[in-house]
């Protein structure tokens, strides 16, 4: 299931957020830019071309560079590690951890725009529970749930305002998100840029282990294909 986690999420637990067919799928654009193709066949790319408007962009987790046809362009490639949790949770949430809602979405968007933890849209908070830490009334750190598929939920949007880094906020929030996932009988997993050695070290200390290495490709449809 985790080898093709975006495809499987869109085909199962998060089908209500999906559009596409048996060859190409994506989340509704207002939710997130994550998308998936069944394989590298011409049928999959034709379906993706029908699904994605000219100028549209999607982010795909793939094992290899896709053989793109005319009209498609790779905007960027980010080597990522998929890590799966296999630890223990024995620390209670601190009083400062609060559950965020759609009423907080503008603050969440501002924080993710500043810190760039990955794609985050106006409706991304609908995908799962998001938790935050405030300094007074100001949201300064958050983490939450994104991809959901049978037996697994992804920890995502882990970010801390630069002025508040080094205070352990990310660890606290990740632990809180992991606890909620585990209590539902599911296994947490996440994706992290391989160059982010500091974050990987923190995730390993919290019980995550690298499962597979992939690349996040941002693909844009340039025109008619």
C-alpha positions in Angstrom: 0.0 0.0 0.0 2.8 2.5 0.9 4.7 1.9 -2.3 2.0 3.9 -4.1 0.5 5.8 -1.2 -1.0 8.7 -3.0 -2.8 6.4 -5.5 -4.0 4.1 -2.8 -5.2 7.0 -0.6 -7.2 8.4 -3.5 -8.6 4.9 -4.3 -9.7 4.1 -0.7 -10.0 6.3 2.4 -9.8 9.6 0.6 -11.8 8.8 -2.5 -14.2 11.7 -1.6 -11.3 14.1 -2.3 -10.3 12.5 -5.6 -10.9 13.1 -9.2 -9.8 11.0 -12.1 -10.1 7.5 -13.4 -8.4 4.1 -13.4 -5.2 5.5 -15.0 -4.7 8.9 -13.3 -6.0 10.5 -10.1 -5.4 13.7 -8.2 -6.8 15.4 -5.1 -9.2 18.3 -5.7 -6.9 21.3 -6.4 -8.2 23.2 -3.4 -7.2 20.3 -1.1 -3.6 19.7 -2.3 -1.5 19.3 -5.5 -0.7 15.6 -4.8 -1.5 13.4 -7.7 -0.7 9.9 -9.0 -0.6 7.8 -12.2 -1.2 4.0 -12.3 2.0 3.5 -14.3 4.1 5.0 -17.0 1.9 3.8 -19.8 0.6 6.1 -22.6 -2.9 5.5 -21.3 -1.9 6.9 -17.9 -0.4 10.1 -19.4 -3.4 10.6 -21.7 -5.7 10.3 -18.7 -3.5 12.7 -16.8 -3.7 15.1 -19.7 -7.4 15.0 -19.6 -7.4 15.5 -15.8 -5.0 18.3 -15.6 -5.6 21.6 -17.3 -2.9 23.4 -19.3 -0.6 25.2 -16.8 -1.8 22.8 -14.1 0.8 21.2 -11.8 0.8 18.0 -9.7 3.3 16.5 -7.3 4.0 12.8 -7.7 6.0 10.4 -5.5 7.8 8.1 -8.0 10.6 5.6 -8.0 12.1 6.9 -11.3 12.0 9.8 -13.7 8.8 9.5 -15.7 9.1 9.2 -19.5 7.3 12.4 -20.2 5.6 13.1 -23.6 5.6 16.4 -25.3 3.7 19.1 -23.4 4.9 18.0 -19.9 7.8 19.5 -17.9 9.5 18.6 -14.7 9.5 21.7 -12.6 11.6 20.3 -9.7 12.7 17.0 -8.2 13.1 16.4 -4.5 14.6 13.1 -3.3 12.6 12.0 -0.3 12.6 9.2 2.3 9.4 7.5 3.3 9.7 6.7 7.0 7.4 4.4 9.0 6.9 4.6 12.7 7.9 1.7 14.9 8.3 3.2 18.3 6.4 3.9 21.5 4.5 6.9 22.8 4.6 7.5 26.5 4.6 11.3 26.7 1.4 13.2 27.3 0.6 16.2 25.2 1.6 19.5 26.8 -1.1 22.0 27.7 0.1 24.2 24.8 -1.0 21.7 22.1 -4.4 22.6 20.6 -6.6 21.2 17.9 -6.8 23.4 14.9 -9.9 23.9 12.7 -10.9 25.4 9.4 -11.3 28.7 11.3 -7.5 28.7 11.7 -6.8 28.0 8.0 -5.5 31.5 7.2 -2.9 31.2 9.9 -2.0 27.7 8.8 -1.5 28.9 5.2 0.7 31.8 6.4 2.8 29.5 8.5 3.3 26.9 5.7 4.0 29.6 3.2 6.8 30.9 5.4 8.3 27.5 6.3 7.6 25.4 3.1 6.9 22.0 4.7 5.3 20.8 1.5 2.1 21.4 -0.5 -0.7 22.9 1.7 -4.0 24.2 0.4 -7.0 26.0 1.8 -8.8 22.6 2.2 -5.8 20.5 3.3 -7.0 20.6 6.9 -10.1 18.6 5.9 -7.8 15.6 5.3 -7.2 14.9 9.0 -6.5 16.3 12.5 -4.1 19.3 12.7 -2.5 20.4 15.9 -0.8 23.6 16.8 1.1 25.6 19.4 0.6 29.3 19.9 2.7 32.1 21.4 -0.1 34.1 22.8 -2.7 34.2 20.0 0.0 33.7 17.3 0.2 30.2 15.6 4.0 29.3 15.7 4.1 25.6 15.1 1.9 22.8 13.7 1.7 19.3 12.4 -1.2 17.1 11.2 -2.5 14.2 9.1 -2.6 14.1 5.3 -2.7 10.9 3.3 -4.9 8.2 4.8 -5.1 4.6 3.5 -6.2 1.3 5.1 -4.0 0.9 8.2 -1.8 3.9 7.7 -2.0 7.7 8.2 0.7 10.2 7.1 2.2 12.8 9.4 2.5 16.0 7.5 2.9 19.8 7.5 5.4 19.7 10.4 6.6 23.2 10.7 7.8 25.8 13.2 8.1 29.6 12.7 11.9 30.4 12.4 11.7 32.6 15.5 10.5 29.7 17.7 12.8 26.9 16.5 14.9 25.0 19.0 12.2 24.8 21.6 11.0 21.2 21.0 7.7 22.3 19.5 8.0 19.9 16.5 8.8 16.9 18.7 5.8 17.7 20.9 3.4 18.0 17.9 4.7 14.9 16.1 4.3 12.9 19.2 0.8 14.1 19.7 -0.2 13.4 16.1 1.4 9.9 16.3 -0.5 9.1 19.5 -3.8 9.9 17.8 -3.0 7.7 14.8 -1.8 4.8 16.9 -4.8 5.0 19.2 -7.0 4.4 16.1 -5.0 1.2 15.4 -3.1 2.7 12.4 0.6 3.1 11.7 2.0 6.6 11.2 4.3 7.3 8.2 5.8 10.4 6.7 7.9 11.8 3.9 11.0 14.0 4.4 13.5 15.5 2.0 16.6 13.4 2.1 18.8 16.5 2.4 17.0 17.4 5.6 19.4 15.4 7.8 18.4 17.3 11.0 14.7 16.4 10.5 15.5 12.8 9.7 17.6 12.5 12.9 14.6 13.9 14.9 12.2 11.4 13.3 14.5 8.5 14.0 14.7 9.5 17.6 10.9 9.5 17.7 10.7 6.0 16.3 10.5 6.4 12.6 12.6 4.3 10.2 13.3 4.7 6.5 11.3 2.3 4.4 11.9 3.3 0.8 13.6 6.1 -1.1 11.6 8.0 -3.8 11.5 11.3 -5.6 8.8 13.9 -5.4 8.4 15.2 -8.9 6.5 18.4 -9.6 5.1 18.0 -13.1 3.4 20.8 -15.1 1.3 20.4 -18.2 2.6 23.0 -20.6 -0.1 22.7 -23.3 -2.1 20.3 -25.4 -0.6 16.8 -25.2 
